[in-house]
């Protein structure tokens, strides 16, 4: 039914004079249920509204790479002018890239880089995101400083097929193994960006008697879950350093409450805006950057007020 509605909308748009000049941009998101990705999608929507000449179509891939490929194929069949993809699995993007390239439809990956980024994106394909080598490093260096350069930590990872989760985790491991920061990593497991899964995982570690000085999470949702588990177990928040990434509204609220000590701001809104701008430029045949990086920024209780907006 959804596809029929989209097709009907496109047909109406093509026959209505007032819509004739609009650029039709289709978006496939990994999930509509992820708080960070909601901010990213709102950035895309906000830029489309400001532009005033963009007809936006959005689809939820529901964490399914096959569904996402099917959505992209349907977008192409419906004659959209450009496509934005927040990839479910960066290692499974080759078919998406090929489908768009074969149809000569501009394609912009946002936030989650495709595997092709390392080997070089083909013509008509671009990427907008943040350099994950900064995020985990910033997070780990700040945690190391709070720990005085020594201690024991556990790591909460995002999905194992996700580029950001893998890079962030490696950043933390590399930082913790330096001479300036001798932090022992006791456990590292995936909680899939999910608050509840993180709470359950940390609770199981506590039940097993694992003692740690820090929880280093790949995102804020998992950091919040860790804090909830520690509080439920009667552990003082002053005794454990908790770090996350993204500086989401919930993450900042947790920091204000004293539950999170560190987060790293990833400007999802800016990524969405730049991705939309890039898609429109490419659709118009104008020059655009193949790769656009939006910097990460360290957030602590000392400067969190400036990020609350």
N, C-alpha and C positions, 0 to 999 in steps of 0.2 A: 504493500500500500504506500509506504513512504517513497519508494522509487517512482510509483505512478504519479504521486503528488509533485515530485521534483520534475519529472518529465513534463507534466502539465504546466508547471510554473515556467519552465524554460520555453515551452511553445508559446505561452501567453506573452512572455517577455519579448520574444522575437517578432511578434505581430503588433505590439503596442508601440506607437511612435515615441511616447515619453521615455521608454526604456531602451530605445534603439542604440543610444550612445553608451549605455552602461557596460562596464567590464564585468563579465561573469567569472567570479572566483569561487572555486569549490575547495572545501577544507575537509580532510579526514583526520580526526583526532584519535590518539591511542585510547582515551577513555574520557567520558564526560563526568565521571565520578571522582576524579583526582583533583584535590583542591588547587594544587599548583597549576595543573593543566587548565583548570577553569579560569585562572588569572591570565594564562597565555591566550586562551580562546577569546576572553573579553578584550584583550589587547588587539586581536585581529578584528573583532567586531567594532571596537571603538574607532580604529583607523578607517574601516569601511564607512562608518557613519560620517566621520569628518570629511572624507573624500567626496561623498555625496553621489558618486557615479559608479558605485560598485554594487552589484547584485551578489550577495553572499549565500552560498549553500554549504551547510555543515552536516557532517555525518560522524557517528560514534563507531569506531572500529571494535570497541568492546574487548580490547586486549587480544584481538585475533588477527594475525598477519594475513591469513587467507581472506578474511572479510575485508580487510583494508585494501588488498589488491583488487578485489571485486568492486569496491567503491570507486577506486581510481579508474578502472575500466569503464564503469558506468558514467563517470564524469566525462571521460573522453567521448563516449558514444553520444552523450547529450550535448556535445559541442561547446563546453566551457572554454573560456579564454585562457585560464591559468589554474593551476592546482597547487594547494599548500598541503603538505603531509607532515604530521607529527608521527614519526614512524613507531610502530609497535615494537619491531625488532630490526635494529640497524643492520643485522647480517642477512636480512630477508628482503632487502629493498631492490635488488637487481631487477626483478621482474617489473616493479613499479617504474623504475627509471627507464627501462627499455620501452615499456608501454607508452609512456609520455613522449619519449624521444621519437619513437616510430610514428606517433601521431602528430609530431611537431607542436605539442602543447607545453608551454613553459611550466616547469615544476620547481617548487621551492620547498625544501625540507626545513623544518623549524624545530629547534631544541634538541632533538635526538638525531645525531648525524648518521647518514647512511654509510655502509661499508665502503662505497665508492669514493668517499671523501678522501681517503688515504691514497688511492691510486689516481685520483683526479676526476672531477665531475665532468660529464659530457656537456657539449653545448646545449643551452636551453635548460640547464639544471643548476640550482643554486642552493646554498645552505646558510641559515641564520641561526646562531646560537651563542653559547658561551664556552670558553675554553676550560674544560673540566679539569685540566691539570692545575688550574688555579684554585678551584673550589676545595678539593680534599686537602691540598697543601696548606691553604689558609686555615682551614678547620683544625688540622692536626698541629700546626705550629702554635696556634692560640691555646689549644688544649695542653700541649707540652709546657707552655709557659705557666699555665695555671697549676700544673702538676709539679712544677719545679724541676722538670727534666727527668723525672723517674716515676715509676708506678706500673700498674697493670690495667689493661683496658680490654673491652670487648667491642666488636664492630657489628653493627646492624646494616646489612646490605640490601640494596634494591634488587630487582629481578636479575638473575644471572645472565640473561640475554641482552641486558640493557647496557649500552656503552657507558653512560654516565656512572652507573653503579660500579662497573669494573674499574674505570679510571679513578673514581673517587676513592675506592678501597685501596688501590695500588698507591695512590698519593699518600694515604695515611700510613700504610705499611712502610713506604720509603722514608717518610719523615720520622717515624718512630724508631727507625733503625740507624739513625745518624748518631754521631758522637755527642751531639748537643742534646739529644732527646732519646734516652734509652728506656723506652716504654715497651713492656712485654705485652703482646697480644695473646690473650688466653683463649678467646673464641671469636669466630666470625661466621655468621650465618645470615641467610636472606630472610627478610620479613616483607619483601615485595612492596616497599613504599608504604606499607599499611600500619596504621596506629594499633589496631587490635592484635595483629600478628606480632608486632614488636612487643607489646605488653605481655603476650603469652610466652614469647621466647625468653624475655628477660626474667619473667617469673619462674620459668623452668630452670634457668641458670642459678637463680637464687635458691630455689628448692634443692638443687644439686650441690649446694654449698660452695659455689664458685664466688670468690671474693675479688672485686675489682674496684679500681679508683676512678674509672672513666667509662662512659658509654659514648662511642663515636658512631653516629648514625649518618647514613647517606642522604637523609632528608629530615625535615622537621617533623613530619607525621610520625616517623619511627622514634625520633627523639622524645616526642610527647608520650608515646606509648611506653617507652622505657621509664620515663618519670612517673607515670601512673603505676607501673609495676613496683618501682622502688618505694613509692609512698604507701602503696597497699601492704608492702612488707615491713613498713615501719622504719625504713631507712631515711635518715635525714638528708635533705637535698644539699646541705652544706658539705657532706662527706663524699659526694660523687660528682665529678665533672660530666655534664651532659652537653653534647654538641650535635648540631644538626646543620642542614643546608637548605636554603631557599628563602628564609626570612618571610614566610607566609604570614598572614594575619594571625592565624592560630599559633604559629611559632613565636611571633613577637609577643602575643598575649601570655604564652607560657614563660617567656623570658621575663616579662614584667612581674609575673607571679613568683619568680625565683626558681622555676622548674628547669629551665634551659640556661646554660651559661654562655653558649656560643652558637651563632648561626652565620651563614654566608649568604648574602643577598644575591639572588639570581633574578635579574630584571625580566621576568616573564612578560610583563606588559610591553616593554621595549622590543623584546624578541618578536612578539606578535605584530607590533606596528611595523617593524622593519621588514618582516616577512611579507606583509600585505603590500607595502610600498614596492618591494622588489618584484612581487608577482605582477603588479600593475605595470611597472616599467617594462618587464619582459614581454608582457602581453602586447604592449604598444611598440615593441621592437626597439626600445631605447636601451642604451648601455646601462649595465648594472653590475654590482660586485658579485663575483661567484661565491665568495665566502665573506660573511659579515659577522664579526665577533662583538658581543656585548659583555663588557667586563664584569667580573664578580667583585663583591665588596664585603669585607669582614664586618659583622655586626656583633656588638657586645652590649651589656647593660649600660655602658658609658655613652654610647651613641645611638641606642635603639630608638630614641624619641624621634630622630630625624627620618626614620624609616616607617614610623607608625602610620603615616598618611597613605 
